Amino acid sequence: MPPSGTTIRIRVRMSARAIDEPHRVSSQLELLFDLTFVVAVAAVTAQFAHDIAEGHGLAGLVPFLQVFFAIWWAWMNFTWFASSYDTDDVAYRLLTMVQMAGVLVLAAGVPAAASRSEYGVITLGYLVMRIGLVAQWLRAGLEDPARRRTAFRYAGGIAALQLGWLSRLVLVETGVLPSSSGLPYFVCLAALELAVPWWAERARATNWHPHHIAERYGLFTIILLGESVLAASRGVGRALEADAVGGSFVVIAIAGLILLFALWWLYFLGPAGDGLTDRRHRSYLWGYGHYGIFAALAALGAGLEVAVEQNGHGLAASSPALGYAVAVPVGVCLALLWAVHVLVVRERVMSPAAVVASIVIVLSVPLATPWIGVAGTVAAIAAVCVVLVAVTIWTAALRSRSRDMSHVAGDESN
């Protein structure tokens, strides 16, 4: 890399960066890249919230998960590539901006995909993103002979699968394949997408930086929590327009904020960077497990938006359905948070018994929505998460105290 004082990098040879590079943090370009995903996530969240409000939450779930997969996978592919090969020169910046343009095109196609199952614009946006990434991998293969085979495997695998996505669109749109085959075709292609990194890295592993990756995932988690705040604020705006500000409105607004804060606290309990340093072989499960966490946080934003909005509008969705629109994402998030922590953190962060008990209670609370209302449901779910945070902090303090006492006893015996 050029000296730190260099502000303009016209051309830098693309070589693998050191995995123990000190003070490795997200670049300004990566942060700008993330902003385009804010637009895409906001679009898919808003559409899912509309489906929930109309009483079609289950029907809208599959399109939501499909579109979100495209968003998440594009973000993840760029993130891991950048961790290994970020040169920040002119070519790298331009190809990254091509991928950013693809994200915006994809975001523009979300309404048509969710409401009419028309995936043409989304496929076009995905194609633009993949063209930029394939070009990056080809450049890495040409300029980094040691990992040329790995880079070309990535480029070839991504390009071949992009042809698969295009053929899926053409075959379904032209009627050669029935529309019912769209989902199985998607699942097959998604599974192959997930297999490409595993296959490519078998040639020779790339030099991704564990602390950089942990920070990037943490930043995207914060973005999704922010999207939940944005989604809830849309519901607040509609409730204010309907002049429906009352006690339940205030309860949902405050409880929703507390809930998001509790989930933020739970996510950042463990030092993921240190864990990935020691357990690089578990990076696939850790990274892929975040799809569920990220999708759950996005879905939670949609649920909170509708929960706030129902104060001023007569929605088609039943009150238990609105409760489950919040409870299910929280339950999924808690389960996966525990799972990804266990994968990489040496010392247990959250008690499995406490997590299971919390999930059971969270998923049971919506059954009482007809009596306690949506506001009571959201407040109860937030309370469960707060209790889980408190229990986790308390048990961690007890373990720390016990460890300190053991050290003192050992020193005295010596």
Residue pairs with C-beta under 8 A, 6 or more apart in sequence:
1 12
1 17
1 87
2 9
2 12
9 87
9 88
9 89
9 90
10 89
10 90
11 89
11 90
11 91
12 87
12 88
12 89
12 92
13 87
13 143
14 85
14 87
14 92
14 139
14 140
14 143
14 144
15 85
15 143
15 144
16 84
16 85
16 144
16 146
16 147
16 206
16 207
17 24
17 83
17 84
17 85
17 86
17 207
17 209
18 207
18 209
19 207
19 208
19 209
19 210
20 209
21 209
24 209
24 211
24 212
25 212
25 215
26 212
26 215
26 216
26 219
27 82
27 86
27 88
29 86
29 88
29 93
29 96
30 79
30 82
30 86
30 216
31 219
32 100
33 78
33 96
33 99
33 100
34 75
34 219
34 220
34 223
36 100
36 103
36 104
36 107
37 71
37 75
37 103
37 220
37 223
38 223
38 226
38 227
39 103
39 104
39 107
40 71
40 103
40 104
40 106
40 107
40 110
41 68
41 71
41 223
41 224
41 227
41 298
42 107
42 227
42 230
42 231
43 107
43 108
43 110
43 111
44 64
44 67
44 68
44 71
44 107
44 110
44 114
44 298
45 227
45 231
45 298
45 299
45 301
45 302
45 305
46 231
46 234
46 302
46 305
47 60
47 63
47 64
47 110
47 111
47 114
47 115
48 57
48 60
48 61
48 64
48 114
48 298
48 299
48 302
49 231
49 234
49 235
49 301
49 302
49 303
49 305
49 306
49 309
50 60
51 57
51 59
51 60
51 64
51 114
52 60
52 302
52 303
52 306
52 317
52 321
52 322
52 325
53 306
53 309
53 310
53 313
53 315
53 316
53 317
54 315
54 316
54 317
55 315
55 316
55 317
55 318
55 321
57 317
57 321
57 325
60 114
62 183
63 113
63 114
63 117
64 114
64 295
64 298
64 299
64 302
65 295
66 113
66 183
66 186
67 106
67 110
67 113
67 114
67 122
68 294
68 295
68 298
69 190
69 291
70 106
70 122
70 126
71 103
71 106
72 290
72 291
72 294
72 295
73 190
73 193
74 99
74 102
74 103
74 106
74 126
74 129
74 130
74 133
75 220
76 287
76 290
77 133
77 158
78 96
78 99
78 133
79 213
79 216
79 217
80 197
80 206
80 208
80 213
80 287
81 133
81 136
81 137
81 140
83 207
83 208
83 209
83 212
83 213
83 216
84 140
84 206
84 207
84 208
84 209
85 136
85 140
85 144
85 206
86 92
91 139
92 136
95 132
95 133
95 135
95 136
95 139
96 132
98 128
98 129
98 131
98 132
98 135
99 128
99 129
99 132
99 133
101 128
102 125
102 126
102 127
102 128
102 129
102 130
102 131
102 132
103 125
103 129
104 125
105 121
105 124
105 125
105 128
106 121
106 122
106 125
106 126
106 129
107 125
108 121
108 125
109 118
109 119
109 120
109 121
109 122
109 123
109 124
109 125
110 122
112 118
112 119
112 120
112 121
112 122
113 119
113 121
113 122
117 179
117 182
119 169
120 169
120 173
123 165
123 166
123 169
126 162
126 165
127 162
127 165
127 166
130 158
130 159
130 162
133 158
134 155
134 158
134 159
134 162
137 151
137 152
137 154
137 155
137 158
138 151
138 152
138 155
140 147
140 151
141 147
141 148
141 149
141 150
141 151
141 152
141 155
142 148
144 151
146 204
147 203
147 204
147 206
149 203
149 204
150 200
150 201
150 203
150 204
150 205
150 206
151 200
153 196
153 199
153 200
153 203
154 196
154 197
154 200
157 196
157 199
157 200
158 196
161 189
161 192
161 193
161 196
164 189
164 192
165 189
168 182
168 185
168 186
168 189
170 176
171 177
171 185
172 178
172 179
172 181
172 182
172 185
177 185
194 288
197 284
198 284
205 280
208 283
210 273
210 274
210 276
210 277
210 280
211 273
211 274
211 276
211 277
213 273
213 276
213 283
213 287
214 271
214 272
214 273
214 276
215 273
217 272
217 287
217 290
218 267
218 268
218 272
220 294
221 264
221 267
221 293
221 294
221 297
222 264
224 294
224 297
224 298
224 301
225 260
225 263
225 264
225 297
227 297
227 298
227 301
228 256
228 260
228 297
228 298
228 300
228 301
228 304
229 257
229 260
229 301
230 301
231 301
231 302
231 304
231 305
232 253
232 256
232 257
232 301
232 304
232 305
232 308
234 305
234 309
235 304
235 305
235 306
235 307
235 308
235 309
236 249
236 253
236 308
238 308
238 309
238 312
238 313
239 245
239 249
239 308
239 309
239 311
239 312
239 313
240 312
241 312
242 311
242 312
242 313
243 312
244 311
244 312
244 313
245 311
246 311
247 375
248 311
248 373
248 374
248 375
249 308
249 311
249 375
251 375
251 376
251 378
251 379
252 304
252 307
252 308
252 311
252 374
252 375
252 378
252 379
253 308
255 375
255 378
255 379
255 381
255 382
255 383
256 304
256 307
256 308
256 378
256 382
258 382
258 385
258 386
259 300
259 304
259 326
259 330
259 378
259 381
259 382
259 385
260 300
262 382
262 385
262 386
262 388
262 389
263 297
263 300
263 330
263 333
263 337
263 385
265 389
266 334
266 337
266 350
266 385
266 388
266 389
266 392
267 293
267 337
269 341
269 349
269 350
269 392
269 396
270 341
270 344
270 345
270 349
271 345
272 286
272 340
272 344
272 345
275 343
275 344
275 345
275 346
276 282
276 283
276 286
276 344
278 344
278 346
279 343
279 344
282 343
282 344
285 340
285 343
286 340
286 343
286 344
289 336
289 339
289 340
289 343
290 336
290 340
292 332
292 333
292 336
293 333
293 336
293 337
293 340
296 329
296 330
296 332
296 333
296 336
297 329
297 333
299 325
299 328
299 329
300 326
300 329
300 330
300 333
302 325
303 322
303 325
303 326
303 329
304 326
304 378
306 315
306 317
306 322
306 325
307 322
307 325
307 326
307 374
307 375
307 378
309 315
310 317
310 319
310 322
310 374
315 322
317 325
319 369
319 370
319 373
319 374
320 366
320 367
320 369
320 370
322 369
322 374
322 377
323 365
323 366
323 369
323 374
323 377
323 378
324 363
324 366
326 366
326 377
326 378
326 381
327 362
327 363
327 365
327 366
327 377
327 381
328 363
330 362
330 381
330 385
331 359
331 362
331 363
334 355
334 358
334 359
334 362
334 385
334 388
335 355
335 359
337 350
338 349
338 350
338 352
338 355
341 349
341 350
342 348
342 349
347 399
349 392
349 396
350 388
350 392
351 391
351 392
351 395
354 388
354 391
354 392
354 395
355 388
358 384
358 385
358 387
358 388
361 384
362 381
362 384
362 385
365 377
365 380
365 381
365 384
366 377
368 376
368 377
368 380
369 376
369 377
372 380
